């Protein structure tokens, strides 16, 4: 939080933050008592020096390939 520039460290910090909050969201879904179909994904990746590229506004496999998971709670 509060990072002025995107970096591997700022991305890791953002992921740690979200990971720490997802449990509360999932618990709230479970408390409702009905199955919930969930999708977890990113809109794009970011290049941090792969093949000399930086950023996410470029046509590179690092940007195209994003994590994806589906599951039912």
C-alpha positions in Angstrom: 0.0 0.0 0.0 1.2 3.5 -0.8 3.8 2.4 -3.4 4.6 5.2 -5.8 6.0 3.0 -8.5 5.1 -0.5 -9.7 7.8 -3.1 -8.9 8.1 -6.8 -8.1 8.1 -5.8 -4.4 4.9 -3.7 -4.8 3.2 -6.5 -6.6 4.2 -9.0 -3.9 2.9 -6.6 -1.2 -0.4 -6.2 -3.0 -0.8 -10.0 -3.3 0.0 -10.5 0.4 -2.7 -7.9 1.3 -5.4 -9.5 -0.9 -4.4 -13.0 0.3 -4.8 -11.8 3.8 -8.3 -10.5 3.1 -9.8 -13.3 1.0 -10.4 -15.6 4.0 -12.9 -13.1 5.4 -14.7 -12.9 2.1 -14.8 -16.7 1.7 -16.1 -17.1 5.3 -18.9 -14.7 4.5 -19.8 -16.7 1.4 -19.8 -20.0 3.4 -22.0 -18.5 6.2 -24.8 -17.9 3.6 -25.2 -21.6 3.4 -25.5 -21.9 -0.4 -22.7 -23.1 -2.7 -20.9 -20.2 -4.4 -19.1 -20.6 -7.7 -15.9 -18.5 -7.6 -13.5 -17.3 -10.2 -10.0 -15.9 -9.3 -8.0 -14.4 -12.1 -6.1 -11.3 -13.2 -6.8 -9.0 -16.1 -3.1 -9.1 -17.3 0.4 -9.9 -16.2 3.3 -7.5 -16.0 6.8 -7.9 -17.4 9.7 -7.2 -15.0 12.6 -7.5 -17.3 11.6 -10.7 -19.2 13.3 -10.6 -22.6 14.2 -7.0 -21.8 10.6 -5.8 -21.5 9.1 -3.8 -18.7 5.4 -3.1 -18.0 2.1 -4.5 -19.2 1.2 -2.4 -22.2 3.0 -4.7 -24.6 2.5 -7.9 -26.6 4.5 -10.4 -24.6 3.7 -13.9 -23.2 4.3 -12.6 -19.7 1.5 -10.2 -20.1 -0.9 -12.6 -21.8 -0.5 -15.5 -19.4 -2.4 -14.9 -16.2 -3.3 -17.0 -13.2 -6.8 -18.5 -13.2 -8.7 -20.7 -10.8 -12.3 -21.8 -10.4 -13.8 -23.4 -7.4 -17.0 -23.8 -5.3 -17.3 -22.7 -1.7 
